[in-house]
Amino acid sequence: MDEKHIDKVKQLLTNWNPLGEMRNQIPDLENYETEAIDILFFIDKKSPVNYINKIMVDVLSQAFGLDLNLKTTIKYAEKIKTIINDE
């Protein structure tokens, strides 16, 4: 797993902040590093955006109990696709 990709996905999740105000209640969040690693573990360059979106939503939902809508999160999956395709 590429450290550069982890950092970029971590930054994307931090900027998006799907937890919102709940972020302050998670003491070991570490700017979504664990979640970025978990997402990247299940995807690769061949993964379609819809699959990336599902993985991302599943990881965040399981980690934080969030109820995310696949239609509203697709733009973040597209950004992750761009990140993993960037050399």
Helices and strands as residue ranges (DSSP letters): H 3-16, G 20-25, G 30-32, H 33-41, H 49-64, H 70-85
